[in-house]
Amino acid sequence: MLRKKTKRAKTRRRVITKKSSWFYDTVSVIGKAKDSLLAWAPSKKGNIEIVYPGKKSEWEMLSKEHHIELKEVNSYGQIHFHGKPNLLIEGENFSVLRLLLDDKKIAGKVREVYIDPPFSTRQEFRMGKTRTATVSSRNGDPIAYEDKLTGPEFLEFLRERLVLLRKLLAEDGSIYLHIDYKIGHYVKIIMDEVFGPENFINDITRIKCNPKNFSRKGYGNVKDMILFYSKSRNFLWNEPRVEMTEEDIKRLFPKVDDQGRRYTTTPLHAPGETENGDTGKKWNGLFPPPGRHWRVSRAELTRLNKLNLIEWSKTGNPRKKVYADEILAKGKKLQDVWELKDPPTPRTLQRKT
């Protein structure tokens, strides 16, 4: 929150840039350059936000002129998807997003967004005929895109587009943002501000390459991050599952019953005490362990016990049997570490060799 000094302000820290002098409530400086400053401070909603020179209000963003028109130049494949227009647009993305906000068929109806913005690396990314990796690109290769924005300028560039994307999202929509570890933690605060920290779902680790052996002081970097947010708590979620391998089955279901079926066991109690509810009462002569409650109702515990789906641990606690063949059909739950490595050469070239 940014405001000028008032008489009521008693405990304030003064932050000065070359262009102006401002006062913040409980401000901590987290980054500083010659002509810029990054700091965090409480927002009007009580959340943390980054404050910096040049940060625009939402009204200033939306009032920007965007005199552009879309012109159809070609068509490929399926023109409509589930009855809706399927568009591939080439253009400056802020202007295009602002234009799409005026389309009642699109604004507020987008279910999912994935963006892969620049990473504020101060580099030119080139793509040659034989390689796309920038580490081995040649100066003569054509420039794919420039990534020159840094600091507050980069954050505001990204924030402007996130504000528009939030407005394009449906109430049950969600967004994935791919970024690297150097700038990602600043971006996380920006996304908290735009979408609300309560709508943060996951910080997904993306394994991007094989282990590094570069000589430097520090651990090898093999990951990027994908920030996953929803527009509201009532977001659409189709549970992604991955196929289980034989290794998975042996590792996750180490026990074998009399019929040769592989299984594992899971606790039937969960953290937190229930004072007056059914899940805090005695079952089969046993109360839940201290500080915990039954995960299911006592009637369900009795049903599981009759079906021989409860195994008693060495410490006398009931555990539910979970069989591999029941899980195998639907696959295992996808976790928050994804191995999606960059190919060293374009896929079109890989197919030719």
GUBA-386470 format. One record per residue (C-alpha): x, z, y negated. Coordinates in nm, 4 decimals, padded with zeros to 6 digits. Layout:
<rs>
R         px         pz         py
R          X          Z          Y
...
</rs>
This chain:
<rs>
R         px         pz         py
R    00.0000    00.0000    00.0000
R    00.1497   -00.1073   -00.3309
R    00.0528    00.0390   -00.6651
R    00.2011    00.1355   -00.9992
R    00.2805    00.4897   -01.0983
R   -00.0096    00.7228   -01.1832
R   -00.0189    01.0739   -01.3237
R   -00.1478    01.2182   -00.9950
R    00.1544    01.0954   -00.8029
R    00.3782    01.3925   -00.7277
R    00.5843    01.3037   -00.4234
R    00.6890    00.9429   -00.4633
R    01.0039    00.7533   -00.3959
R    01.1022    00.4796   -00.6385
R    01.1930    00.1392   -00.4955
R    01.3459   -00.1163   -00.7348
R    01.3931   -00.4900   -00.6845
R    01.5381   -00.7357   -00.9371
R    01.1925   -00.8617   -01.0299
R    00.9850   -00.5460   -01.0642
R    00.9681   -00.1712   -01.0294
R    00.7015   -00.0184   -00.8024
R    00.6075    00.3164   -00.6567
R    00.4861    00.3792   -00.3007
R    00.3325    00.6759   -00.1218
R    00.5667    00.7972    00.1534
R    00.7782    00.4842    00.1653
R    01.0752    00.4311    00.3980
R    01.3132    00.1426    00.3369
R    01.3901   -00.0433    00.6594
R    01.5786   -00.3505    00.5434
R    01.7486   -00.4707    00.2305
R    01.8997   -00.7975    00.1078
R    02.0356   -00.9132   -00.2281
R    01.7016   -01.0251   -00.3722
R    01.4505   -00.8746   -00.1289
R    01.3347   -00.5512    00.0190
R    01.1381   -00.4544    00.3268
R    00.9680   -00.1170    00.3512
R    00.6837    00.0401    00.5387
R    00.4060    00.2521    00.3921
R    00.0541    00.3730    00.4814
R   -00.2151    00.1100    00.4226
R   -00.5641    00.1722    00.2876
R   -00.6903    00.2059    00.6450
R   -00.4306    00.4713    00.7244
R   -00.2198    00.2352    00.9373
R    00.1416    00.1383    00.8771
R    00.2114   -00.1887    00.6965
R    00.5232   -00.3656    00.5735
R    00.5445   -00.4096    00.1980
R    00.7709   -00.6696    00.0380
R    00.7963   -00.8931   -00.2705
R    00.5651   -01.1931   -00.2624
R    00.3073   -01.0417   -00.0280
R   -00.0283   -01.2046   -00.1067
R   -00.3784   -01.0691   -00.0860
R   -00.6203   -01.2319    00.1556
R   -00.8088   -01.3761   -00.1404
R   -00.4922   -01.5457   -00.2694
R   -00.4336   -01.7042    00.0712
R   -00.7868   -01.8346    00.1106
R   -00.8018   -01.9690   -00.2457
R   -00.5020   -02.1970   -00.1902
R   -00.5874   -02.5633   -00.2411
R   -00.5961   -02.7651    00.0799
R   -00.6917   -03.1195   -00.0104
R   -00.6283   -03.2861    00.3228
R   -00.8358   -03.5026    00.5531
R   -00.8004   -03.5589    00.9257
R   -00.7544   -03.9196    01.0300
R   -00.7901   -04.0269    01.3924
R   -00.4831   -04.2259    01.4928
R   -00.5178   -04.2312    01.8709
R   -00.6997   -04.0758    02.1654
R   -00.5682   -03.9482    02.4962
R   -00.7427   -03.8190    02.8064
R   -01.0536   -03.6062    02.7670
R   -01.2090   -03.6335    02.4194
R   -01.4478   -03.3417    02.4708
R   -01.3939   -03.0182    02.6609
R   -01.7120   -02.8351    02.7687
R   -01.9016   -03.0381    02.5108
R   -01.6690   -02.9429    02.2233
R   -01.4168   -03.1679    02.0440
R   -01.0703   -03.1560    02.1959
R   -00.8259   -03.2052    01.9075
R   -00.4505   -03.2556    01.8867
R   -00.3572   -03.2376    01.5190
R   -00.0222   -03.3293    01.3654
R    00.0286   -03.1775    01.0223
R    00.1370   -02.8786    00.8135
R   -00.0264   -02.5932    01.0034
R   -00.1423   -02.3748    00.7128
R   -00.3316   -02.6631    00.5513
R   -00.4822   -02.7654    00.8852
R   -00.5896   -02.4095    00.9716
R   -00.7451   -02.3719    00.6267
R   -00.9330   -02.6977    00.6783
R   -01.0604   -02.5850    01.0203
R   -01.2025   -02.2691    00.8605
R   -01.4484   -02.4922    00.6735
R   -01.5730   -02.6417    01.0025
R   -01.8696   -02.4339    01.1220
R   -01.8284   -02.5738    01.4737
R   -01.4799   -02.4220    01.4989
R   -01.4511   -02.1249    01.2595
R   -01.5224   -01.7982    01.4416
R   -01.5625   -01.9745    01.7771
R   -01.2057   -02.0044    01.9113
R   -01.1644   -01.7995    02.2278
R   -00.7872   -01.8048    02.2694
R   -00.4808   -01.8792    02.0555
R   -00.1176   -01.9165    02.1626
R    00.1495   -01.9693    01.8968
R    00.5250   -02.0114    01.9261
R    00.6511   -01.9885    01.5662
R    01.0139   -02.0142    01.4504
R    01.2190   -01.6997    01.5182
R    01.3900   -01.6701    01.1779
R    01.7241   -01.7780    01.3259
R    01.8608   -01.9749    01.0228
R    01.9220   -02.2746    01.2500
R    01.8338   -02.6406    01.2844
R    01.6914   -02.7212    01.6267
R    01.7875   -03.0602    01.7638
R    01.6708   -03.2536    02.0666
R    01.8920   -03.5150    02.2244
R    01.8229   -03.7716    02.4939
R    01.9782   -03.5603    02.7676
R    01.9358   -03.1973    02.6519
R    01.6918   -02.9856    02.4549
R    01.9055   -02.6686    02.4557
R    02.0296   -02.6014    02.1004
R    02.3487   -02.4350    02.2267
R    02.4763   -02.7683    02.3542
R    02.3125   -03.0036    02.1029
R    02.5173   -03.2583    01.9115
R    02.5234   -03.3027    01.5349
R    02.4040   -03.6581    01.5757
R    02.0883   -03.5562    01.7651
R    01.7628   -03.5824    01.5667
R    01.6253   -03.2589    01.4158
R    01.3199   -03.1312    01.6013
R    01.2485   -02.8624    01.3411
R    01.4230   -02.6335    01.0923
R    01.4100   -02.2549    01.1155
R    01.5553   -02.1470    00.7802
R    01.3072   -01.8837    00.6499
R    01.4248   -01.5211    00.6721
R    01.3234   -01.1710    00.5635
R    01.0074   -01.1284    00.3517
R    00.9678   -01.5054    00.3103
R    00.9490   -01.5527    00.6883
R    00.7118   -01.2587    00.7395
R    00.4736   -01.3833    00.4711
R    00.4886   -01.7372    00.6119
R    00.3767   -01.5971    00.9480
R    00.1268   -01.3462    00.8074
R   -00.0577   -01.6183    00.6118
R   -00.1165   -01.8128    00.9308
R   -00.2157   -01.5041    01.1318
R   -00.4834   -01.4182    00.8747
R   -00.6329   -01.7674    00.9102
R   -00.6091   -01.7564    01.2896
R   -00.7937   -01.4241    01.2993
R   -01.0802   -01.5816    01.1048
R   -01.0884   -01.8769    01.3446
R   -01.1098   -01.6462    01.6474
R   -01.4438   -01.5573    01.8039
R   -01.5308   -01.1868    01.8189
R   -01.4377   -01.1905    02.1892
R   -01.1244   -01.4002    02.1276
R   -00.7566   -01.3097    02.1708
R   -00.4140   -01.4298    02.0576
R   -00.0681   -01.4517    02.2150
R    00.2369   -01.4746    01.9850
R    00.5781   -01.5650    02.1307
R    00.8754   -01.4262    01.9338
R    01.2274   -01.2975    01.9981
R    01.3620   -00.9432    02.0020
R    01.5476   -00.9661    01.6667
R    01.2425   -01.0189    01.4443
R    00.9666   -00.9263    01.6886
R    00.9357   -00.5598    01.5928
R    00.8671   -00.6507    01.2292
R    00.6125   -00.9077    01.3488
R    00.4449   -00.6373    01.5582
R    00.3710   -00.4381    01.2411
R    00.2345   -00.7520    01.0717
R    00.0029   -00.8124    01.3675
R   -00.1081   -00.4478    01.3628
R   -00.2011   -00.4982    00.9986
R   -00.3906   -00.8259    01.0556
R   -00.5643   -00.7489    01.3859
R   -00.5605   -00.3671    01.3864
R   -00.3371   -00.1483    01.6073
R   -00.6419   -00.0632    01.8167
R   -00.6580   -00.4297    01.9234
R   -00.3007   -00.4431    02.0528
R   -00.3181   -00.5130    02.4279
R    00.0333   -00.5896    02.5598
R    00.3954   -00.6502    02.4692
R    00.4782   -00.8998    02.7450
R    00.8421   -00.9496    02.8430
R    00.9245   -01.3152    02.9018
R    01.2378   -01.3744    03.1124
R    01.3763   -01.6883    02.9483
R    01.7070   -01.7548    03.1255
R    01.9535   -01.6465    03.3904
R    02.1781   -01.3414    03.3301
R    02.4351   -01.3849    03.0502
R    02.8089   -01.3234    03.0809
R    02.9106   -01.3719    02.7175
R    03.1898   -01.1453    02.5922
R    03.0287   -00.9245    02.3291
R    02.9545   -00.5589    02.2725
R    02.5995   -00.5246    02.3995
R    02.3771   -00.6043    02.6938
R    02.2976   -00.9605    02.7891
R    01.9737   -01.0901    02.6387
R    01.7517   -01.2644    02.8940
R    01.4107   -01.1955    02.7408
R    01.1721   -01.2769    02.4584
R    00.8485   -01.0971    02.3796
R    00.4877   -01.2164    02.3756
R    00.2541   -01.0000    02.1653
R   -00.1028   -01.0010    02.2973
R   -00.3864   -00.8947    02.0634
R   -00.7646   -00.9273    02.0648
R   -00.9979   -00.9627    01.7682
R   -01.2177   -00.6776    01.8929
R   -01.2272   -00.4385    02.1865
R   -01.4981   -00.6516    02.3458
R   -01.2692   -00.9443    02.4263
R   -01.3099   -01.1965    02.7060
R   -01.0862   -01.1158    03.0021
R   -01.0574   -01.3205    03.3197
R   -00.8325   -01.1089    03.5423
R   -00.5227   -01.3190    03.6209
R   -00.3930   -01.2731    03.9742
R   -00.0789   -01.4001    04.1472
R   -00.0332   -01.4867    04.5117
R    00.1211   -01.2209    04.7313
R    00.4260   -01.3093    04.9382
R    00.5222   -01.1698    05.2798
R    00.7862   -00.9635    05.0987
R    00.5179   -00.8191    04.8709
R    00.3010   -00.7229    05.1667
R    00.5817   -00.5423    05.3480
R    00.6965   -00.3656    05.0305
R    00.3565   -00.2699    04.8870
R    00.1855   -00.1883    05.2185
R    00.4534   -00.0102    05.4226
R    00.2174    00.1752    05.6602
R    00.0571    00.0336    05.9771
R   -00.2533    00.1832    06.1437
R   -00.3447    00.1935    06.5155
R   -00.4967   -00.1536    06.4944
R   -00.1836   -00.3071    06.3419
R   -00.3287   -00.3409    05.9906
R   -00.0889   -00.2845    05.7010
R   -00.1997   -00.0402    05.4331
R   -00.0888    00.1928    05.1552
R   -00.2488    00.4976    04.9975
R   -00.3402    00.5826    04.6378
R   -00.4272    00.9215    04.4827
R   -00.7933    01.0214    04.4674
R   -00.7346    01.2431    04.1652
R   -00.6486    01.1465    03.8073
R   -00.5009    01.3214    03.5002
R   -00.7268    01.5467    03.2920
R   -00.9585    01.8308    03.3824
R   -01.3376    01.7973    03.3973
R   -01.5017    02.1248    03.3004
R   -01.8702    02.0611    03.3749
R   -01.8780    01.7222    03.5497
R   -01.9086    01.6471    03.9184
R   -01.5468    01.5289    03.9462
R   -01.4131    01.8743    03.8614
R   -01.5980    02.0587    04.1384
R   -01.4894    02.1603    04.4869
R   -01.5111    01.8980    04.7624
R   -01.4427    01.9566    05.1308
R   -01.3298    02.3087    05.0410
R   -01.0752    02.1799    04.7895
R   -01.0598    02.1657    04.4098
R   -00.8642    01.8882    04.2352
R   -00.5001    01.9824    04.1625
R   -00.4457    02.1774    03.8373
R   -00.4841    01.9587    03.5285
R   -00.6568    01.6798    03.7214
R   -01.0047    01.5674    03.8366
R   -01.1423    01.3619    04.1249
R   -01.1107    00.9895    04.0540
R   -01.4551    00.9214    04.2066
R   -01.7701    01.1261    04.2618
R   -01.7856    01.3800    04.5455
R   -02.0503    01.1646    04.7161
R   -01.8065    00.8707    04.7139
R   -01.5319    01.0943    04.8556
R   -01.7637    01.1900    05.1426
R   -01.8478    00.8236    05.2066
R   -01.4810    00.7240    05.2165
R   -01.4042    01.0115    05.4503
R   -01.6779    00.9049    05.6952
R   -01.5356    00.5502    05.6983
R   -01.1909    00.6912    05.7826
R   -01.0551    00.5568    05.4522
R   -00.8970    00.8867    05.3468
R   -00.5538    01.0004    05.4591
R   -00.4338    01.3522    05.3903
R   -00.0862    01.3950    05.2431
R    00.1694    01.6507    05.3608
R    00.0716    01.8689    05.0638
R   -00.2959    01.8613    05.1646
R   -00.4259    01.6154    04.9036
R   -00.6646    01.3296    04.9943
R   -00.5424    00.9737    04.9378
R   -00.7423    00.6519    04.9696
R   -00.6320    00.3877    05.2200
R   -00.5934    00.0386    05.0731
R   -00.5487   -00.2427    05.3265
R   -00.3286   -00.5470    05.2634
R   -00.5757   -00.7975    05.4110
R   -00.8399   -00.6876    05.1572
R   -00.6042   -00.7447    04.8622
R   -00.4394   -01.0603    04.9985
R   -00.7414   -01.2828    04.9346
R   -00.7633   -01.2068    04.5619
R   -00.3897   -01.1675    04.4998
R   -00.2032   -00.8981    04.3099
R   -00.2566   -00.8081    03.9457
R   -00.0287   -00.9896    03.7014
R    00.2092   -00.7463    03.5286
R    00.3653   -00.7601    03.1802
R    00.6978   -00.9194    03.2852
R    00.6762   -01.2997    03.3173
R    00.9590   -01.5203    03.4436
R    00.9235   -01.8465    03.2488
R    01.2735   -01.9839    03.2081
R    01.3589   -02.2675    02.9708
R    01.4650   -02.5858    03.1542
R    01.8150   -02.7053    03.0525
R    01.6866   -03.0623    03.0223
R    01.3498   -03.2151    02.9321
R    01.1064   -03.2270    03.2239
R    01.0708   -03.6044    03.1908
R    01.4454   -03.6415    03.2474
R    01.4379   -03.3954    03.5399
R    01.1834   -03.6119    03.7169
R    01.4048   -03.9200    03.6831
R    01.7184   -03.7601    03.8293
</rs>
